[in-house]
Amino acid sequence: MQQRQIVRVFWSVLFVALLGSCSPFSKLQKNGTQEEKYKGALEYYKKEDWYRAGMLFEELIPVLKGSNESEMAQFYYAYTQYHQQLYSVSAQLFKRFYETFARSEKAQEAQYMYALSQYKDTPKFNLDQSNTVAAMSALQDFINSYPESEFREGCTKMILELRQRLEQKAYEKAKLYHKTSGFNIASLKSAVVSIDNFQKEFPDSEYNEELAYLKVDSQYNYAVNSLETKQKERFQDAVTFYQAMVDKYPSSKYLKQAEKMYESSVKEVERLAKLEKEKEQQKQNDANRPAKVTAASN
């Protein structure tokens, strides 16, 4: 029974292959002249048969160099890849086009399509965002090059969307450091650094109130788990972070929780300052104490 199914699959594949070899497209590919192939590529393009059009344009581009059709063949070929959602490929092709044909009336559109392809090729916020940064740069470069373009508004919206994606990524990263801080003191320090970077890069973010609290919490626990010789300075930082939080969010829902850590930090700073003073006083007393006189032996 299984052998019969294998035989059926074999003959089905062979039948499809034979049909394909006899198709107008296959005949055009094998026996068509350069002019016929170009005309056929345009017809497939108009029908939105991106695969067949792309196959023909790809074949024609090397032999069309120097001809009138060369420029448009490359332009259309880039679009065939874009419409097949091969955005990384289409980005490269559109970039090559506007760099090669800088004076072409299609150069502006090609640069926009390069930026759009980059945008389409960006990942979700929880993945590496290198492509997102590259897409934002490409979109901004287009706006700078063509400030009056009809595509300007769309580019601006895409930049804002991608910036929000970076914001979400940075927020989740900071939260992750805080979440794992119970297992590793280094994560507490990383959480503080990550939140500080976030606040500088996204000063108007809706996440900043929560992160201001998490910054106090991370710094406080970082101080608690530090060596005594480093605690005073780190508790003082916790006090500073709390004060900054209160100044910016005086009615924050996290205020009561943060206040407990603030009060504890103030007490620790005072205790450690007193301890330092006592140790310093002890050193001075020891220095001022007269040296013991050893009696000379008879």
Secondary structure as a PSIPRED ss2 file (coil, helix, strand):
# PSIPRED VFORMAT (PSIPRED V4.0)

   1 M C   1.000  0.000  0.000
   2 Q H   0.000  1.000  0.000
   3 Q H   0.000  1.000  0.000
   4 R H   0.000  1.000  0.000
   5 Q H   0.000  1.000  0.000
   6 I H   0.000  1.000  0.000
   7 V H   0.000  1.000  0.000
   8 R H   0.000  1.000  0.000
   9 V H   0.000  1.000  0.000
  10 F H   0.000  1.000  0.000
  11 W H   0.000  1.000  0.000
  12 S H   0.000  1.000  0.000
  13 V H   0.000  1.000  0.000
  14 L H   0.000  1.000  0.000
  15 F H   0.000  1.000  0.000
  16 V H   0.000  1.000  0.000
  17 A H   0.000  1.000  0.000
  18 L H   0.000  1.000  0.000
  19 L H   0.000  1.000  0.000
  20 G H   0.000  1.000  0.000
  21 S H   0.000  1.000  0.000
  22 C C   1.000  0.000  0.000
  23 S C   1.000  0.000  0.000
  24 P H   0.000  1.000  0.000
  25 F H   0.000  1.000  0.000
  26 S H   0.000  1.000  0.000
  27 K H   0.000  1.000  0.000
  28 L H   0.000  1.000  0.000
  29 Q H   0.000  1.000  0.000
  30 K H   0.000  1.000  0.000
  31 N H   0.000  1.000  0.000
  32 G C   1.000  0.000  0.000
  33 T C   1.000  0.000  0.000
  34 Q H   0.000  1.000  0.000
  35 E H   0.000  1.000  0.000
  36 E H   0.000  1.000  0.000
  37 K H   0.000  1.000  0.000
  38 Y H   0.000  1.000  0.000
  39 K H   0.000  1.000  0.000
  40 G H   0.000  1.000  0.000
  41 A H   0.000  1.000  0.000
  42 L H   0.000  1.000  0.000
  43 E H   0.000  1.000  0.000
  44 Y H   0.000  1.000  0.000
  45 Y H   0.000  1.000  0.000
  46 K H   0.000  1.000  0.000
  47 K C   1.000  0.000  0.000
  48 E C   1.000  0.000  0.000
  49 D C   1.000  0.000  0.000
  50 W H   0.000  1.000  0.000
  51 Y H   0.000  1.000  0.000
  52 R H   0.000  1.000  0.000
  53 A H   0.000  1.000  0.000
  54 G H   0.000  1.000  0.000
  55 M H   0.000  1.000  0.000
  56 L H   0.000  1.000  0.000
  57 F H   0.000  1.000  0.000
  58 E H   0.000  1.000  0.000
  59 E H   0.000  1.000  0.000
  60 L H   0.000  1.000  0.000
  61 I H   0.000  1.000  0.000
  62 P H   0.000  1.000  0.000
  63 V H   0.000  1.000  0.000
  64 L C   1.000  0.000  0.000
  65 K C   1.000  0.000  0.000
  66 G C   1.000  0.000  0.000
  67 S C   1.000  0.000  0.000
  68 N C   1.000  0.000  0.000
  69 E H   0.000  1.000  0.000
  70 S H   0.000  1.000  0.000
  71 E H   0.000  1.000  0.000
  72 M H   0.000  1.000  0.000
  73 A H   0.000  1.000  0.000
  74 Q H   0.000  1.000  0.000
  75 F H   0.000  1.000  0.000
  76 Y H   0.000  1.000  0.000
  77 Y H   0.000  1.000  0.000
  78 A H   0.000  1.000  0.000
  79 Y H   0.000  1.000  0.000
  80 T H   0.000  1.000  0.000
  81 Q H   0.000  1.000  0.000
  82 Y H   0.000  1.000  0.000
  83 H H   0.000  1.000  0.000
  84 Q C   1.000  0.000  0.000
  85 Q C   1.000  0.000  0.000
  86 L C   1.000  0.000  0.000
  87 Y H   0.000  1.000  0.000
  88 S H   0.000  1.000  0.000
  89 V H   0.000  1.000  0.000
  90 S H   0.000  1.000  0.000
  91 A H   0.000  1.000  0.000
  92 Q H   0.000  1.000  0.000
  93 L H   0.000  1.000  0.000
  94 F H   0.000  1.000  0.000
  95 K H   0.000  1.000  0.000
  96 R H   0.000  1.000  0.000
  97 F H   0.000  1.000  0.000
  98 Y H   0.000  1.000  0.000
  99 E H   0.000  1.000  0.000
 100 T H   0.000  1.000  0.000
 101 F C   1.000  0.000  0.000
 102 A C   1.000  0.000  0.000
 103 R C   1.000  0.000  0.000
 104 S C   1.000  0.000  0.000
 105 E C   1.000  0.000  0.000
 106 K C   1.000  0.000  0.000
 107 A H   0.000  1.000  0.000
 108 Q H   0.000  1.000  0.000
 109 E H   0.000  1.000  0.000
 110 A H   0.000  1.000  0.000
 111 Q H   0.000  1.000  0.000
 112 Y H   0.000  1.000  0.000
 113 M H   0.000  1.000  0.000
 114 Y H   0.000  1.000  0.000
 115 A H   0.000  1.000  0.000
 116 L H   0.000  1.000  0.000
 117 S H   0.000  1.000  0.000
 118 Q H   0.000  1.000  0.000
 119 Y H   0.000  1.000  0.000
 120 K H   0.000  1.000  0.000
 121 D C   1.000  0.000  0.000
 122 T C   1.000  0.000  0.000
 123 P C   1.000  0.000  0.000
 124 K C   1.000  0.000  0.000
 125 F C   1.000  0.000  0.000
 126 N C   1.000  0.000  0.000
 127 L C   1.000  0.000  0.000
 128 D C   1.000  0.000  0.000
 129 Q C   1.000  0.000  0.000
 130 S H   0.000  1.000  0.000
 131 N H   0.000  1.000  0.000
 132 T H   0.000  1.000  0.000
 133 V H   0.000  1.000  0.000
 134 A H   0.000  1.000  0.000
 135 A H   0.000  1.000  0.000
 136 M H   0.000  1.000  0.000
 137 S H   0.000  1.000  0.000
 138 A H   0.000  1.000  0.000
 139 L H   0.000  1.000  0.000
 140 Q H   0.000  1.000  0.000
 141 D H   0.000  1.000  0.000
 142 F H   0.000  1.000  0.000
 143 I H   0.000  1.000  0.000
 144 N H   0.000  1.000  0.000
 145 S H   0.000  1.000  0.000
 146 Y C   1.000  0.000  0.000
 147 P C   1.000  0.000  0.000
 148 E C   1.000  0.000  0.000
 149 S C   1.000  0.000  0.000
 150 E C   1.000  0.000  0.000
 151 F C   1.000  0.000  0.000
 152 R H   0.000  1.000  0.000
 153 E H   0.000  1.000  0.000
 154 G H   0.000  1.000  0.000
 155 C H   0.000  1.000  0.000
 156 T H   0.000  1.000  0.000
 157 K H   0.000  1.000  0.000
 158 M H   0.000  1.000  0.000
 159 I H   0.000  1.000  0.000
 160 L H   0.000  1.000  0.000
 161 E H   0.000  1.000  0.000
 162 L H   0.000  1.000  0.000
 163 R H   0.000  1.000  0.000
 164 Q H   0.000  1.000  0.000
 165 R H   0.000  1.000  0.000
 166 L H   0.000  1.000  0.000
 167 E H   0.000  1.000  0.000
 168 Q H   0.000  1.000  0.000
 169 K H   0.000  1.000  0.000
 170 A H   0.000  1.000  0.000
 171 Y H   0.000  1.000  0.000
 172 E H   0.000  1.000  0.000
 173 K H   0.000  1.000  0.000
 174 A H   0.000  1.000  0.000
 175 K H   0.000  1.000  0.000
 176 L H   0.000  1.000  0.000
 177 Y H   0.000  1.000  0.000
 178 H H   0.000  1.000  0.000
 179 K H   0.000  1.000  0.000
 180 T H   0.000  1.000  0.000
 181 S H   0.000  1.000  0.000
 182 G H   0.000  1.000  0.000
 183 F C   1.000  0.000  0.000
 184 N C   1.000  0.000  0.000
 185 I H   0.000  1.000  0.000
 186 A H   0.000  1.000  0.000
 187 S H   0.000  1.000  0.000
 188 L H   0.000  1.000  0.000
 189 K H   0.000  1.000  0.000
 190 S H   0.000  1.000  0.000
 191 A H   0.000  1.000  0.000
 192 V H   0.000  1.000  0.000
 193 V H   0.000  1.000  0.000
 194 S H   0.000  1.000  0.000
 195 I H   0.000  1.000  0.000
 196 D H   0.000  1.000  0.000
 197 N H   0.000  1.000  0.000
 198 F H   0.000  1.000  0.000
 199 Q H   0.000  1.000  0.000
 200 K H   0.000  1.000  0.000
 201 E H   0.000  1.000  0.000
 202 F C   1.000  0.000  0.000
 203 P C   1.000  0.000  0.000
 204 D C   1.000  0.000  0.000
 205 S C   1.000  0.000  0.000
 206 E C   1.000  0.000  0.000
 207 Y C   1.000  0.000  0.000
 208 N H   0.000  1.000  0.000
 209 E H   0.000  1.000  0.000
 210 E H   0.000  1.000  0.000
 211 L H   0.000  1.000  0.000
 212 A H   0.000  1.000  0.000
 213 Y H   0.000  1.000  0.000
 214 L H   0.000  1.000  0.000
 215 K H   0.000  1.000  0.000
 216 V H   0.000  1.000  0.000
 217 D H   0.000  1.000  0.000
 218 S H   0.000  1.000  0.000
 219 Q H   0.000  1.000  0.000
 220 Y H   0.000  1.000  0.000
 221 N H   0.000  1.000  0.000
 222 Y H   0.000  1.000  0.000
 223 A H   0.000  1.000  0.000
 224 V H   0.000  1.000  0.000
 225 N C   1.000  0.000  0.000
 226 S C   1.000  0.000  0.000
 227 L C   1.000  0.000  0.000
 228 E H   0.000  1.000  0.000
 229 T H   0.000  1.000  0.000
 230 K H   0.000  1.000  0.000
 231 Q H   0.000  1.000  0.000
 232 K H   0.000  1.000  0.000
 233 E H   0.000  1.000  0.000
 234 R H   0.000  1.000  0.000
 235 F H   0.000  1.000  0.000
 236 Q H   0.000  1.000  0.000
 237 D H   0.000  1.000  0.000
 238 A H   0.000  1.000  0.000
 239 V H   0.000  1.000  0.000
 240 T H   0.000  1.000  0.000
 241 F H   0.000  1.000  0.000
 242 Y H   0.000  1.000  0.000
 243 Q H   0.000  1.000  0.000
 244 A H   0.000  1.000  0.000
 245 M H   0.000  1.000  0.000
 246 V H   0.000  1.000  0.000
 247 D H   0.000  1.000  0.000
 248 K H   0.000  1.000  0.000
 249 Y C   1.000  0.000  0.000
 250 P C   1.000  0.000  0.000
 251 S C   1.000  0.000  0.000
 252 S C   1.000  0.000  0.000
 253 K C   1.000  0.000  0.000
 254 Y C   1.000  0.000  0.000
 255 L H   0.000  1.000  0.000
 256 K H   0.000  1.000  0.000
 257 Q H   0.000  1.000  0.000
 258 A H   0.000  1.000  0.000
 259 E H   0.000  1.000  0.000
 260 K H   0.000  1.000  0.000
 261 M H   0.000  1.000  0.000
 262 Y H   0.000  1.000  0.000
 263 E H   0.000  1.000  0.000
 264 S H   0.000  1.000  0.000
 265 S H   0.000  1.000  0.000
 266 V H   0.000  1.000  0.000
 267 K H   0.000  1.000  0.000
 268 E H   0.000  1.000  0.000
 269 V H   0.000  1.000  0.000
 270 E H   0.000  1.000  0.000
 271 R H   0.000  1.000  0.000
 272 L H   0.000  1.000  0.000
 273 A H   0.000  1.000  0.000
 274 K H   0.000  1.000  0.000
 275 L H   0.000  1.000  0.000
 276 E H   0.000  1.000  0.000
 277 K H   0.000  1.000  0.000
 278 E H   0.000  1.000  0.000
 279 K H   0.000  1.000  0.000
 280 E H   0.000  1.000  0.000
 281 Q H   0.000  1.000  0.000
 282 Q H   0.000  1.000  0.000
 283 K H   0.000  1.000  0.000
 284 Q H   0.000  1.000  0.000
 285 N H   0.000  1.000  0.000
 286 D H   0.000  1.000  0.000
 287 A H   0.000  1.000  0.000
 288 N H   0.000  1.000  0.000
 289 R C   1.000  0.000  0.000
 290 P C   1.000  0.000  0.000
 291 A C   1.000  0.000  0.000
 292 K C   1.000  0.000  0.000
 293 V C   1.000  0.000  0.000
 294 T C   1.000  0.000  0.000
 295 A C   1.000  0.000  0.000
 296 A C   1.000  0.000  0.000
 297 S C   1.000  0.000  0.000
 298 N C   1.000  0.000  0.000
